Amino acid sequence: MAEKGLRDFFLAEAEEHLVVLEKGFLELEKNPSELSGIQELFRAAHSLKGSAALVKLDTTSKVAHNLEDVLESIRDGNTSVTGPVIDWLLHTLDAIKLLISEITLGNPEIIEIAAEVEESLKEILPGEETAKSISVKEKKAVPEKRQVPRRREDIEVLSNYVRVHVDNIEQMMNLVGELTILKNYLLSETGGILDLKDEIDYAGSRLIKEIDDFSSKYAYSIPDKITYVDALLEDFRELEFDRYDELNLFTHKLHEIMDDITEALKDSANFLVRFSDHIRMIDRINMEMRETISRSRMVEAGRLFQRFTRTIRDLAHRSDKKVRFIVSGTETRIDRVIFERLFDPLLHIIRNAISHGIEDPEERVSKGKSKVGRISLAARREGNSVVIDVKDDGRGIDLGAVYRKAVRLGILQKGERLTKVRLLGILFSPGFTTLEETDITSGRGVGLDVVRETIAEMNGRITVATSEGKGTIFRIRLPLTLIIVNTVRFTAGGIEFVVPSSLIQELIEVDVLEYDTEAETVPLRETRVEAKDLCKLLRLNPEGRGSKTHAIVFNLMPGNQVALLVDEITGQEETVIKPLGKFLEGMKYYSGVSISAGGRLMPVLNPVALLEQPVETEFLQPEIGEPERKQNILIVDDSLSIRKFVSIILQQKGYMVYTASNGMEALAVIDEHPVDLIITDLEMPVMHGYELLRELRRKGLSETIPVVILTSRGSEKHKEKAASLGAKEYLVKPFEEALLLETVRGQLKTPQFR
């Protein structure tokens, strides 16, 4: 356990050393004669070697030792900084990255790499120094071929640890302290709430008692004038002593009671004001704590940008182009999760910039440009968002070529008039490219649609602008953090959904009569935009729609707005979105689930996947005729997630769903409710799926209630056993929603829908 802890610390430290080394090597390539930073590089290699040896990573230590030898030779003036030397340094750095990435995954070191690196060392160091580095035994072990693969552009070493500044930790602890004090105060105030409640209850009971007594005394007869004789007051005239009859006394008591209630209500109101102030204080402290913790898990954008220095260098060499790489805003910090997922989209855009945008040196000179093209990456923070611009000064996007290709693919009609923004939006259509052939620079024909989908999954947006002959700029806007997401809640077909507000352009109210069902458009100010009905897409029955309904407008592609019709917008809140997990990853219309403040489970829609799917033109309605009982389906699974999501899928189709966590509970449900179909797991506590099948057969229910197995066990042995006990169908997790529904409809004798 202690050794694992040491290795974790080594991996966190190694991240920093590798960043220093790669940055230093690339600076050394630009200025070979500038050796002022060579000592820092030597120290980084030396520390890496020593740390690796300490945690018994001998191969990593040997390779780092070779790196240290070369840097020492450069520092002492024995080796010049040449192209082959830089290539060797970068190649050896890749070898260390590969070794550490394997260690991070829990794999053993690739020991052959040390021999390969030492063999390649002969090519750049003088013979004596090389001989000192390689023992006789190790020379015999040197393989003929290199074991380090060609550099992969996406190798990045990220440990499971980040270094947190002590000031951040202190600030977090201070905020936690404030929150604890406030929590204790609110708990003590709870006692005050109970006391106020008791006072109001007591005053109310007095009022009720007096009214009851008065009613019972005068329920049947009330004389016109009530007089009372009191011997003690016989000698007093009316003006000498105020006399009170029963009505006077009742009124007096009522005033006293109402005064008590009024005072209690006033105290209650004052408390609620104070309570509201404290709640706002909790919200402020919570936001500050979230900001502080978010900063602790953020990474400077410069680390991400640095990874593309090698990429652009290699791609430019392969395409015989000269490219200068410029970065700015490197100190801007981005969420670690975004850092990891943003590399591929940026890589694709940069590949396009070199392949499509930057011209050959001769062409650039003929256009009056510098023969060296420019690609820039810039990051900045705007409010709660991070904006990243990828810009090149190449030829720009050929809009004519885009138009012709779009017409040829049937995306546009010939002669169709459209704006420049809409034409640029076509670039993000699935599989769209203006290149007829792909090469190593332009990629493998994966279009910008993948880039857009990846960014949308991070609750972000991408836009593009271009100028012919001057260049192109792609702008990516992402949330500052993915810890807490602001969402909009809405309902459709009686189900509450959420969608990240960062993906929404606006919310509008739509007159039902203005919804063109044939063209599927709704009015939006001076124009009409495409509209999709969520109930129609998910085959739900609309609820509560009158003459007005609501729509959420998304800008899925530049210049392409789509309105999603829903039953009602129910609110907005900050929440955490949880992924579906591997068992439900086939449900592409949903990007996860959220739990509301009231504890409800709400699906999170993925508008990019949902709105770009072909929609069936026929709205599926229940059969017309006599009302029929909803078909009942029993889901038996010890996983709450599986029960919830299968329930949502089936309830959306109009089925009544019961659930049980094991076979014993399932039998109890069957005793109490009519069940038309059972979907069950095999591995469950108390009573597993096979035992449930046996009990159903013993009770004579196997023929009347079909059973579908839904399990992660996919072997033939499991399938044969289930079939022998009466199971009708066998599905393996993870499952496709369409296959599940097809299986359910096939097993039910009377389909719910046509």
Secondary structure as UniProt FT lines:
FT   HELIX           2..30
FT   TURN            32..33
FT   TURN            36..37
FT   HELIX           38..54
FT   TURN            55..56
FT   HELIX           58..75
FT   TURN            76..77
FT   HELIX           83..104
FT   TURN            105..106
FT   HELIX           112..121
FT   TURN            122..124
FT   HELIX           127..133
FT   HELIX           136..141
FT   TURN            153..154
FT   HELIX           166..217
FT   HELIX           231..233
FT   TURN            234..235
FT   TURN            238..240
FT   HELIX           246..296
FT   STRAND          298..300
FT   HELIX           301..318
FT   TURN            319..320
FT   STRAND          323..328
FT   TURN            330..331
FT   STRAND          333..335
FT   HELIX           336..352
FT   HELIX           353..357
FT   HELIX           361..366
FT   TURN            367..368
FT   STRAND          373..382
FT   TURN            383..384
FT   STRAND          385..392
FT   HELIX           399..408
FT   TURN            409..410
FT   TURN            414..415
FT   HELIX           420..425
FT   HELIX           426..428
FT   TURN            430..431
FT   TURN            440..442
FT   HELIX           448..457
FT   TURN            458..459
FT   STRAND          461..467
FT   TURN            468..470
FT   STRAND          471..479
FT   STRAND          485..492
FT   TURN            493..494
FT   STRAND          495..500
FT   HELIX           501..503
FT   STRAND          504..511
FT   HELIX           512..514
FT   TURN            517..520
FT   STRAND          521..524
FT   TURN            525..526
FT   STRAND          527..533
FT   HELIX           534..538
FT   STRAND          548..557
FT   TURN            558..559
FT   STRAND          560..566
FT   STRAND          568..575
FT   STRAND          577..578
FT   HELIX           582..584
FT   TURN            585..586
FT   TURN            588..589
FT   STRAND          590..595
FT   TURN            597..598
FT   STRAND          601..605
FT   HELIX           607..611
FT   STRAND          632..636
FT   HELIX           640..652
FT   TURN            653..654
FT   STRAND          656..660
FT   HELIX           663..672
FT   STRAND          677..680
FT   HELIX           689..698
FT   TURN            699..700
FT   TURN            702..704
FT   STRAND          707..711
FT   HELIX           716..724
FT   TURN            725..726
FT   STRAND          729..732
FT   HELIX           737..747
//
